[in-house]
Amino acid sequence: MLSWGNDLQLESSHSEYLNDSGMSSMDFSLNDLLRTPSVVEEPVLNNSTTRPPMPLSLGLRPRNEQDSQCILECVRIITDVENYIMAELKSFKILLNITRKALNSLKRLIGLQQASRNLRCLFLFSTIQYQVLEMLEACFTNVQRECSLGGTSGTGTSALGLRKPLMGLEDFGVDPEEQSEWRLQMILKEVNHATETLKKMKSLAGIGPDTNESQGDDASTSREGCYLDLELRLEDLSMRISAA
């Protein structure tokens, strides 16, 4: 049997070994063994960096022949109307007729996009609407200019002595004030026409393109917000015409 002295010598040798090797002796108490382990908290994700799942890539979507035809038709309308804008036409009748035809064509194209709601088409629709707005502004400016020049006489002669067409109303004895009022009403009618067309565009944009993935309310609101400037401009033009 080992004596107590030998036990003390072994314990002393063990302590010296721990101290020399740089290891501290481990003291396990009952409380330490029964202590509840600490829970490691998961990192909190920054909401500002999280993004909703992106829809199917535009390049991976199946091609739609009708969408391509819609885009080509939009480009043709944009080109034709832009040529008229560059020509700086002054004829009220021609300007109004071009505007009406552009809006009718736009309404037809919007009807063809009820299913796919292609984003390329929707943004080209906006370009046509801005062109229509510019044409309507030109019509209103022409009417204001005529009023500032003193209008036209019953014989169709302007204050500058220039012969001016009366839109075929001269045979009915329409005076200059009535003619200006009639023209303003025609412009206002097309402004309302453009506003109704814009509402249909906004509705399509809110629904979004035809995909199998939900894009959320934020994406819908963002697309609808693209038309805010057009809404405000058409509303402002309508108010100015009504006040004229």
Buried (B, 14 or more C-beta within 10 A) or exposed (E): EEEEEEEEEEEEEEEEEEEEEEEEEEEEEEEEEEEEEEEEEEEEEEEEEEEEEEBEEEEEBEEBEEBEEBBEBBEEBBEBBEEBBEEEBEEBBBBBEBBBEBBEBBBEBBEBBEEBBBBBBBBBBBBBBBBBBBBBBBBBEBBBEBBEEEBBEEEBEBEEEEEBEBBEBBEEEBEBEEBBBEBBEBBBEBBEBBBEBBEBBBEBBBEBBBEEEEBEEEBBEEBBEBBEEBBEBBEEBBEBBEEB
